[in-house]
C-alpha cells in the first residue's frame, strides 16, 4: 500500500493533500499569503480535526514543515506535484534535473504558475530528499490532440522555432472525469465524451476512447470560454485597436483580458456565478446578460468540440459551477437540445456525487465531481512506484 502527498503550489500559496491508497480518508490543507506578514495555514489533521495557524512571515518551506507536522503518524512513499505547463511532455515524469530545467524552460508560457511549482518542488526536496517526486502536467493529457487541432493558422516558424501552438489545460480534471463517467457508464475509457470543466477557469474537451482530441484552451488558459475574470476568445485585432486607439500598453491589455473580463467584466458585479444567479433573479440585467453569454459561448464550444468525435456518447459537467449549478446545466443542455440531449429535473437537482442526469435518452448527460488530487496521486504511484493500480470507482 502506498500513500502519496500531492502538492499544488502557487506563488504565495500551496494546497496539499495526503491521499491514502484505500481512499478511506484524506488529510489536506491550504497555506496562503506566504512571504507576507499574514501567512497562515488551515486544514484537516490526522483524526479529521480542523486547524488554522498564523505563520508570521513564513515562506513555502516553513509552511510546508508546519503542514507536515499536522499529518501525524502517517507515512507517505512519494510526492506528486501539479505542474501547469509541461510543453510537449506527454505524461507524468519522475522529477530530476532535466525535468526541473524543462519546467523552468516552460515558464514564459505559464509565468504565474511554473516558477511557483519550482519553489514547491525545491521545498519538498529539501524536506524529503529520499522520496521520489513526480511532476503531473495539466497539459500532458492534451498531447494526444492531432495537429489539425493544436496548430494555429500562423506562419510555420512561430510553431517550429517558438512552440506557438495550442496546448490546452485542466488536463488532469478532463482525464479524471471522463474516465470516471465512462467507467460508471459501463465502458471505461470507451466512447466519445464532451467535458465542460466550469470553475473560475473554464474549458471544454473532446475525449475519444480516453484520449483528448481537442480542447478549448490554447497557447495559454485565456483562449476559449467566458470564465470568472478571463475574456476567453476575442478578435485578435482587439489588441491592436486598444493599443493604437486607446493607447493601452501590453500589460494593461493582458491584465484586462485575464483579470477584469469574463463574468466579472460583463456583469460589472462579480466573478462568482452564485452571486450572479442571485442578482439575475432579483432583476439585475447585467448579471443576467453575463449568464446568457457564458451559457451561449459554452454551448457553442461544446457543439464545436463534437466535430472531434466519431460518436457522441455523453456530456460531462464538472468544476465548481458544473458540479453545483443545476440552473446552468439546464440552460446549457436546453441550448444543445438539437443534439438529442435531455435532462431529468429531479436528478439534476441532486448534488455531491457522480451521476447520470439525463431523462434516459442518448447522448447521456453526467455530473462528475472532479478530483485532481486523486488523479495526481494515481499517476504519481504509477511513475514513482511502478504501481499499476487505478482509482477504484
Ligand atoms: P472552482 O474554481 O472549481 O472552485 O469553481 C468556482 C466557481 O464555482 C465560482 O464561480 C462559484 O460561484 C461557482 N459555484 C460554486 N457553487 C455554486 C453553486 N451552487 N451555484 C453556482 N455556482 C457555484
Boltz pocket constraint, residues with backbone or C-beta under 6 A from the ligand:
constraints:
  - pocket:
      binder: B
      contacts: [[A, 198], [A, 199], [A, 200], [A, 201], [A, 228], [A, 271], [A, 272], [A, 273], [A, 274], [A, 275], [A, 277], [A, 319], [A, 320], [A, 321], [A, 324], [A, 325]]
      max_distance: 6.0
